[in-house]
Amino acid sequence: MWIFVFFDLPTETKKDRKNYAQFRKSLLKDGFSMMQFSIYVRHCNSRENADVHIRRVKSFLAPKGEIVIFMLTDKQYGIMEFFKSRDPVQRPDTPQQLEMF
């Protein structure tokens, strides 16, 4: 499963900028990576694990602005096409799960 977080947060006041930075830092701390400006993505090994991270994101939502959270399966993510200008680029690799024996 892949979790996507799209957000559009205000940055007019000092408090707005602080909330924006706090939200972004919380996403990074929870293992999300920036895909594009205001689009962050995280891979999860199961639906249950994804639900945990979605609840965590909901716990630190910014007080103002718009935030969208959604999930894609690995198969859906695999058919996405990535471009930089008109040139196709390699999609980010799926993180490998560390296995402990």
C-alpha positions as CSV (number, residue, x, y, z in Angstrom):
1,M,0.0,0.0,0.0
2,W,1.1,3.5,-0.7
3,I,-0.3,6.5,1.3
4,F,-0.4,9.9,-0.4
5,V,-0.9,13.1,1.5
6,F,-1.7,16.2,-0.6
7,F,-1.9,19.5,1.2
8,D,-2.5,23.2,0.5
9,L,-1.8,25.1,3.7
10,P,-1.8,28.9,4.1
11,T,1.5,30.7,4.6
12,E,0.4,34.3,5.0
13,T,1.1,34.8,8.7
14,K,4.0,33.8,10.9
15,K,1.7,31.3,12.7
16,D,0.5,29.9,9.3
17,R,4.1,29.3,8.3
18,K,4.9,27.7,11.6
19,N,1.9,25.3,11.2
20,Y,3.0,24.5,7.7
21,A,6.5,23.7,8.8
22,Q,5.3,21.6,11.7
23,F,3.0,19.6,9.5
24,R,5.7,19.0,7.0
25,K,8.2,18.0,9.6
26,S,5.7,15.6,11.2
27,L,5.2,13.9,7.8
28,L,9.0,13.5,7.4
29,K,9.3,12.2,10.9
30,D,6.6,9.6,10.2
31,G,8.6,8.2,7.2
32,F,6.9,10.1,4.4
33,S,9.0,11.3,1.4
34,M,8.4,14.4,-0.7
35,M,7.2,13.3,-4.2
36,Q,6.4,16.9,-5.3
37,F,5.9,20.1,-3.4
38,S,3.0,19.5,-1.1
39,I,2.7,15.9,-2.1
40,Y,4.2,13.3,0.3
41,V,4.2,9.5,0.0
42,R,4.9,6.6,2.2
43,H,5.0,2.8,1.5
44,C,3.3,0.5,4.0
45,N,3.5,-3.3,4.0
46,S,-0.2,-3.9,4.8
47,R,-3.6,-2.1,5.1
48,E,-3.3,-2.3,8.9
49,N,0.0,-0.6,8.8
50,A,-1.3,2.1,6.5
51,D,-4.3,2.7,8.8
52,V,-1.8,3.3,11.7
53,H,0.0,6.0,9.6
54,I,-3.2,7.6,8.4
55,R,-4.4,7.9,12.0
56,R,-1.1,9.4,12.9
57,V,-1.3,12.0,10.1
58,K,-4.9,12.9,11.2
59,S,-3.5,13.5,14.7
60,F,-1.2,16.3,13.5
61,L,-3.4,17.9,10.9
62,A,-2.9,21.7,10.5
63,P,-5.7,23.9,11.8
64,K,-6.2,25.7,8.4
65,G,-5.9,24.6,4.8
66,E,-6.8,21.6,2.8
67,I,-5.4,18.1,3.2
68,V,-6.2,15.0,1.2
69,I,-5.1,11.5,2.3
70,F,-5.5,8.5,0.1
71,M,-4.1,5.0,-0.6
72,L,-3.0,3.2,-3.7
73,T,-2.1,-0.5,-4.0
74,D,1.4,-1.5,-5.2
75,K,-0.2,-2.4,-8.5
76,Q,-1.9,1.0,-9.0
77,Y,1.3,2.7,-8.0
78,G,3.2,0.6,-10.5
79,I,1.1,1.9,-13.5
80,M,1.8,5.5,-12.7
81,E,4.1,7.4,-15.1
82,F,6.7,9.9,-14.0
83,F,8.0,12.7,-16.1
84,K,10.4,15.6,-15.7
85,S,9.4,18.1,-18.4
86,R,8.8,15.7,-21.4
87,D,11.4,13.2,-20.4
88,P,10.2,10.0,-18.6
89,V,12.0,9.3,-15.3
90,Q,12.4,6.1,-13.3
91,R,9.8,5.7,-10.6
92,P,11.1,5.7,-7.0
93,D,11.9,2.2,-5.8
94,T,9.6,0.4,-3.3
95,P,11.4,0.4,0.0
96,Q,12.6,-3.1,1.1
97,Q,11.2,-4.5,4.3
98,L,13.9,-5.4,6.8
99,E,13.4,-9.0,8.0
100,M,14.6,-10.2,11.3
101,F,15.1,-13.9,12.0
